Amino acid sequence: MRRALLVSTLLVSTLQAADTFWDEIPLSPSTTLPSVVLDDYWNSEFQRVNREVAAAHNTRLVFFGDSITWSWSLGPATGREIWENQFKDYHPINMGNSGDITPVMLHRVTRGNLDFPDGRHPKVAVILCGINNFGVTQSAGGREKWGLGADCPPEDIADGQRAIAQVFRRKLPHTRVIMMAVLPVADPAKWEKCQRVNAINASLARDGNEVAFLNLQGSFLKPDGTIDEALFTDGTHLTKEGYQSWEKGISPVIEKFMKAAPLAPVKIMLIGGSATEGRDSGTSYRRYLDGMMRRSGRVIDFVGSRHNHNNDTSEPDSYQFDPDHEGHWGRGSAWIADNMPHLLERNVPDVAVIHVGAEDILARKTEAEPLTDGIVASIGRVITALRSKNPHVKIVLVENLPIRGSEETCDLLNQKSSRLARASASALSPVVFAEVRQRFEPHHALGTGDALASVEGAKTIAGALSKAISAVLGPSSN
């Protein structure tokens, strides 16, 4: 009865903080990735995985985690015989790293561990992590200090696990993910905290065809609720029999995912200038659009040749969205139209979002009438280039935001863009005009001294675009 009451209380409190797998991740020591990692051992394993990923051939399965994962086939290799007998046909990669913690794991997955060659992404990824956050407080001989340890909140660890799983789905859009619940440990106080971690992630809504949450605690416990000592070497790490239990519990899910039809994410290309690229991840509407689309049940993949912010010179300071895009800082509509055929050589979208014109208006080189005519003509050329690659492409034209001192020109451009959307739409390739300004309050939604959105403005844009994209895609099946 006490355990049931504990879990019930946890579920209520968790749902107040996060309802779905795709909710944003709060920042904490468990979810803040370091810019560099000084520990030589961690870096050696980080580079090992990078090399194996770069050379991956026919790899359909990866295991990502800490020493429990690592020991499947590396280090003591306690589970090697089982690994080779049960998983060898999948050409697996062991991404385990002994002693690893979630902030360093976020460093790994955003800086190379998931950079598989095109067309060589695994079909299934298994993630087991979080237990070391309760124990690791420093590394690299004390040069690195981690705000973790025995008092680390279970909520933070659950967020760290979810953040890692989110990155897997965003960077590997065709890969299904199995999130493992933390396995039992001998220490009763630590195990109670682990159960809280597991209850939090178990409570979150998710598409089970995309991300499965698997809790195998029953396979590792005796009837009285304590761990089965025969399955553990030291109360945390597994014996050979422990790896047999893990394999027996996870193989049916792996096999199910291996046999499932491939995931078919909707490829979305966000095309435009600085408003599309964004100054930083906090004021980029791409961040909020990603989460809104995924929480609505869409399996998506942002595509494009650019990945960062501010003229593609700064790394995204958030792992919470897919960074790929075709936003080109400072480029006018004619440049984008001229270069669109080249930009489509590697990435052909199912949905294209076109948001251009602000750079042209800010340059103020011609009068409003010819200026807006030129912008609309460029948008038409972009549409032609998109349709030449994908005749079924769905297109969203974005209403331009007000620019101080050029409000009438913006209004004129929006009128013409709306007419273009209606005139160029077809049953084969629909075009919609996304009205952004209806709920846009310039004093709160624009940044100081420029035409770029503030955080609130970015969320407003994202909300309008999410509705427009959903309109051209139709109802979600998830």
N, C-alpha and C positions, 0 to 999 in steps of 0.2 A: 504493500500500500504506500509506503514512504517513497519508493522509487517512482511509482505512477504519479504521485502528487508532484514530485520534483520535475518530471518530464512535462507534465501538464502546465506547470507554472512557467517553465522555460519556453514552451511554445507560445504562450500568450505574450511574454515579454519580447520574444524574438520577432514575432509578426509585427509588433509595433516598430521595430527597427528596420526590418527588411522583409518584404513579402515574397519576392521572387529571386531566382538565381541571378537575374540580370539587373537587379537594383545596384545603384552605385556603391562603391566600396569606401567606407569611412577610413580616413587616415589614422594610423596608429603605428607603434613600433613593429607590429607584425605585418603591416601592409605598405611600409615606406621602404622602397628599394634603395640601396646605397648607390652612389655614383661610381664608386670603385670598391673592390674587395681586395684587402691586403693579404689575406691568408693564402699562403703558397699552396697548401694542399687543396683547398677549395678551388683555387684557380686552375690547378693541374687537372682536376676532374671536370671543371667547366670546359677547358680546352679539349679534353678527351672527347666529351660529348659533341662539341662543335665539329671535330674532325669526323666522327662517326656519322653525324647527320649530313655533313657536306658530301660524304661518300656513299650515302644510303642508296641501296639498290634493292628494290622489291621488299622494302621494310614495310610490313603491314601492322606491326604492333610495337609500341614503346611502353616502358614502365618508367615513371618519373617519381623520384622520392629521395629519401635519406638512406641511412645505413641498412634499414630493413629491406629496402629495394635493392640497394647496392649488393647485399650479400646473396641475392638470388644467384648471381653468376660471377661476382667480383670479390676481391678481398678474401675473406674466409670461404666464399662460394658455397655456403651451406646448402643452398638449394639448386646447385648447378645441375645435378643429374635430372631433377624434375624439370628445370628450365629447358634443358636440351631435349628431353623426351617429349614434353608437352607443347613447347612453343617454337621449336626450331623451324618448322615449316612456315612460320610467319616472319622469319628473318628479323627477330626482335633486336631492339637497341635498349640496353640497360642504362637509363639516365639517372641512376642512383648516385648519391654523393654523401658519404658518411658524415654525420654530424650536422647536416644541413638544416637551415631554418627558413621560414617563409620569406623574409625580406631578401635573403640571398637567392632563394629560388626565383623570386620575381626578377632579380637581376639576371639570372641565367636565361629565363624564358623570353626576356625582352632584348637580349643581347647575343643571340646566336644559337641557343640550344634548340630552337624551333625553325631555323632557317633551312628547311629542306629544299632541295632542288625542285623546280617546277615539275608537277606531275608525279612526284615521288612522296607525297604526304602519306603517312600511315593511315590505315583505316580506323584503328582503335588506339587510344592512349589511356593508360591506367595511372592514376595519381594517388599516392599515399604520402601524406606529410602532416606536420604540425606538432608531433610529440616533442621535438627538440626545443620548441619555443618555451617549454616549461623548464628547460635546464640550461640552455646556452646563453650566457650573459657577456662573454668576451671571446675573442679569437685573435689569431696572428700574434701570439705571445702577449696578449693584453693591449695591443695597439688599437684594436677595434672593440668598442663597447656597444652592447646590444641591450636595449631597454626591454628585455624579456625576463624569463626566470619563473620561479615557482608561483609568483603572484600575477603572472601574465593572464589577463582576462580571457576566459574561453571564447567570449564573443569576438575578440580581436583575432584569435587563432582561426576561428571559423571563417572570418572575413578574409584572412590570408589564404586559406585553402580555396575559397571561392574565387579570389582574385587570380590565382594561378590557373584554375580551371577556365576562367573567362578568357585569359590570354591564349590558352590552347585553342579554344573555339574561334577566337578572332584571327589568330595567325595561321591556323590550320582549319579552314572553313569546311573541308570535306572529312574531317576526322571526328569520330564520335568519342566521347570522353566518359570514362568510368571513374567517379570520385569515390575513393575508399573512405569509409569511416575509420577513425583512429582505432587501432587494435587495442585490446585490453593490455593493461600493465599490472604488475604485482602490487605496487604501492596503492593502497585504498584511496588515499586523498587525491592522488594524481588521477586515478581511474575515474573517480567521481567527476573531476573536471573534464576529463576526456569524454565522458558521457554527455556532459553539457555541450561540448563542442559538436558532438555527433547529432544531438537533438536539434541544434540550431540549423544545421545544413539539411537535415532530414525534413524539416518543416517547410522549406522553401519550395514554392511552385516552380516547376521546370518541365520542359518538353523531354520526356523520357526517351524519345527516339534520338535525341541529340546529346543529352547528358543524363547518365544514370548514377544514382547514389546507392552504394552497396555497403551495407553494414553486416559484417560476418562475425560479430562478437559472439553469437551463440555457438560458433564452431570452435571457439578458443576458451570457453568457460566451462567449469564444472556445474553440476546442478545447484550448488550452494552460492553461485555467483562469483566465485574466485577463479583465477586463471588456472588452466590446466598446465601444470608444471612440465609435463612431458612435451609440450609444444614450444617451450621457451628455454633459452639458455641462461638468461639472467633476469627474467621478469619483464623484459622488453623485446629482446631479439629472439628470432625464431630458430628452432631446431629443424632438422630435415623434416620431421613429422609436422612441424608448424607450417613449413612451406607446402607440404602435401595438402594440409587443410586449406591454405590460401588458394592453391591451384584448384582444388575441388570446388570451392565456393565461387571462384571467379570465371572458370572456364565456360560454364553455360552462358554467361552474359557476353563474354568475348565471342563465342561461337555465334550467338544471336546477332551481334553487331556485324561480324564478318559476313554473314549471309544476307544481311539486310540490303535493300536497294541503296545505292550511293546517295549521300546527302546532296541536295541540289540547291545550294544557296542562290538567292537572287543577287546578281551582280549589279551593284549600284555605283555609277560614276558621278561624282560631284564636280562640276565644271564651272570655273569662274576665275575671278581675280582675288584680291586680298581678302574680301569678305568670305570667300570660300576657304582660302588657305588658313586664315585666322592669325592673330598676333600670338596667341598662346592657346593651350588646351582649355583654359578656363573660359575664354571668350570665343571659342570656336563652336559654331553651331553643330559641327560634325560630331563633337563629343555627345551632345544631348540627343541628336537625331539617332545615333547608333543605339543608345539605350532605349529610346522610345520605340524604335522599330522592333527590337528584340523582345521587349516586354509585351508587345502586341502579338507575339507569337510568330514573327517572321524569322526565317533562317536566311541571313543576309551575308554579303561580302562586299565591302567597299573596295573598289578597284581604281588603280591609277598609278602614274609613274612617280608621284611625289608622296612624301611620308611625314614631313615635319611641319614647322610653322615659320612665319616671318621670313619669307623668301627662301624657304626650305633650308634655312641655316641652323635652326635650333631643334634639338631633340624634343619630341613630345614629352612633357613633364607629367603625363598621365598615361597609365596602361589601360584606362577604362574605356577605350574605344578603338576601333579599327582606324589606323592613321592614313590609309591609302586614299589618294584623291588626285584631282587635276585642277587644283586651285593654284593660280600663278600670280604671285604678288606683283602688283603694279602693271600688269599686262592688260591692254585694251582688248575690245571685242574683235578687232580685225586681226590682231596677233593670234588670238585663240582660234579664230576661224581658219587662218592660214596654216596653223600647226596641228589642227585637229586630225587630219589623215595620219600624220606621223604618230600622234599620241594614241591612236587606236590600233597601232600595229601589234602591241602586246596584250592589250586589254580591251575587250569588246563588251559593253554593258548590256544588261537586260533593261535597266532603267537609267536614264540620263537626266540629271538635274542641272539646268543651265541658269547661272546667276551672273550675268555680265552687264556692263554699262556704267558702273560707278566710276571706274578709272577714266573712261572717255569723258564723262561729265566733269569730273574733277580737273581734267586737263584744260577744259574750256577753250578749245581751239577753234570752234565754229559756232554759228548760231544754232539755236535749239532745234529748228526744223530739219536742216540737213544733218545735224549731229545725230538726232534720234533715228532718222532714216538710215544712216550708215550703220548704227548699232543693230537695228532690226534686220538689215541685210546680212550682217555678220552672223546673227543668230540663225538666220535661214541657212547660211552655208554650214554652220555647225550641225544643224538638223540633217542636211543632205549628207554630210560626211558620216554621221551616225547611221543613217539608214542604208548607206552603201555597204556597211559592215554587218548590220543586223536590220533587215527590213521590218522586223517585228518589235523594234526598240520602242519602249514607252518613255515619253518625254514630259518633264515638268519644267515649265518656264517660271522663274521666280520673280515676283514683283520686287522692284528695286526700292530700297529704303530711302527716306528723305535725306537729302544732302543740304546742309545749311547754306543758304544763299542760292541754291539751284532747285528749289522745290517745284517750280513750274516746269522745268525741264524734266525732272523725274516723273512728274505726273504725265507729261506728254509721252515719255518713253513707255510708261506702264500702259497707257491707253493703246499704243501701237503694238506692244508686246501681247496684250490680251487679244487684239484682233488677229495677230499672227498665229496665236495658239488655236483660235477657232478655225482659221483658214487652212492651216496645215495639218489639222487632225484628220486621221483616217481610221477605219475599222482595224486595219492591219497594224498601224502605228499611232496609237492615241496620243494626244498632246493636251495637257491641262495647264492652266495658269494658276499658280499658287499665290493667293492673296495673303500677304504678310503684314501689311500696314494696318489692317483693321483694328488689331489690338496692340499696336506698337505705339508706345509713348516715348517720343524722342528724348524728353528730358531725363528719363530713367533708363531707356533702352539703348542709347548711343553712348559710346565712350567719349571722353573729354577731348575736344579738339580734332576729331576726325570722323569719318563716316563709318567706322567699324562699330559693331554692336558691343554692348556691355554683356555681362553674364546674363542678366535678365533678358536683354535683347536677343542673345543667342538662343535662349530657351524658347522665346516666342517664335523665332524663325524655325527652329527645329520642330515645334509643335505644328506649325502650318505645313511644313514639308512632309512630316510624317503622315498627316491626313491626305495630302495630295498624292503621295506615293502609294498609300493604301488604296486610294480611289482608282488609280490606274491598274493596280495589281488585282483588285477584287478581294473578296473575303479570304482571310487566312485559314488554312486547313488545320492549324495548330491551336 
